[in-house]
Structures are given as structure tokens and as C-alpha cells.
Amino acid sequence: MYRFSIPKDAIIGTNDRQLVEAGITPDDDFPESLRDTGEYRDDERYFRVENVSAGSPEEAIAYAQGVIHTSPSRVWIDGEMFDAGDIDDTRIDKPGA
């Protein structure tokens, strides 16, 4: 399980059934926990990925991107936050690549 965020105005490009089948659900409780850490951003939507583990931020981004067709802004793996802007995305397989 891991979490990720995308910009609020990002186009997801998939429907609710596809999200559920991929184990991705909106995470309405997570933003509240981020307020205490200073990691909350009002301009993002937060999601939770169930039944999928990510061994690295690149794996987490690639999986999410393959389902929602939008690159996450940030990912949280085992409580550690990774800013996608700091990750070399040239190594990440894009959907349909």
C-alpha cells in the first residue's frame, strides 16, 4: 500500500470502476494527517493504492501513471514522502510506451 497526490485540476483519464479494479481509491482521511506535518497542499487530490507495493518512488509513479494517465506530484511509501519533481522521470515507463 502507498499513497500519492495529483494536482486538483489534473485529468484522471479513467473511470471509477477502473480505479477500483486497480486498487486506487480517493483518500479523504490522509490530507488531515498531513496538516500536522506541514505536507498538506490544498491544490492536490490524494489517493491510496491498496494491494500493490512499491519498492521505489519510480515504481509507485509508474503504477499510478499507468492507471490514471497523470503523473503523481508526490508519493508516500511507508510514511516517507517523495516529491515526483525530484525524481528522474526519464527512467519511468510511460503508459503505452
Phi, psi and omega in degrees: 000140173207173181234158174209164177231154175226160176300144181303327183268006180290143176275125183284320176076020177209165182260172184301321180297317179296322177297312181298316179299329179274358180079021181253125179226150173300141181246089185285338181275331185300317180304324179298320180291334179284336179301323181287337183263348183084006181267356182289139174229127182292339184266019180236155170250144186246139182229158178238138178248114181263151173061018175225128176256151178238123180278348180205163176299325179298318177296318180297316180295315181299317180296309181299316182296327179291338180262313186262352177062021176225137180283131176300150175280318181214154175229150176237120177239123182051039176082352180266132182267137176235126178276121183297334178294340179269359185256135179289098185280000175290342179270354185264127178292126178276154177304133179080000181282000000 
